[in-house]
């Protein structure tokens, strides 16, 4: 019995959830917004805020264009 089989028996097999393009972009935006809030570095805070804004815009554009 191999290690992957043992881990699958212990923890179950991972289930794949269907995530849309918009879901992924929104999750990335939330991630970078959270990082921007908790970092103490001002340059890093600006970088994370800009990334979050970029992902929010991409998610909104995809939503308008009819992507899932």
N, C-alpha and C positions, 0 to 999 in steps of 0.2 A: 504494500500500500504506500503510494507516494505522498509526499508532503501536501501537494495541492488537494488530494483526495481527503486527507486527514483534516485539513483546514475547512474544506467544504462540509465535511461531516460535523465539525464542531460549530461552525458559524453559519452554515447554510450557504446556498449558492447566491451570489449577488443577483439582484433583480435589476434589469435594465428599465429605466423609466424613459419614456419618450419626451424629450425636451425640444422645444422649438427654437428656432433662431432667435426670436424675440425673448424667450425665456433665458437663453444663455447670455444675451447682451444685457438684459436687466439684472441678472445675477452678478455679472461682472461689474456693472455700475454700482450695485449695492456693496460689493466687496471693496471697491476703491473708495466709496464714500465712507465706509467704516474705517478703512486704513487712514484716510485723511483726518478723521476725527481723533484717532488715538495717537498719531505720531506727534512728536515734539519738534521735529525738524521743519522749519518754515519752507525750505525749498521742496522737501519731500511732500509736505502737505499740499503745496501748489501743484506738484506733479500728479498726485493722486486725485485731486479735485478735477484737474483737466482731463484725466483719463476717465473719471466717472461721468463727466459731462459728455465726452466723446461717445461713450457706450450708451448713454441715455439718448443722445441724438440718433445713433444708429438704430436703436430699438424703436424709437418713434418713427423713423423713416421706413423701417421694415414693416411696421404696423400699418402705416399709410399705404405702402405699396402692396399690401395684401399677403405678405409672407406670413408663414405660420408662427 
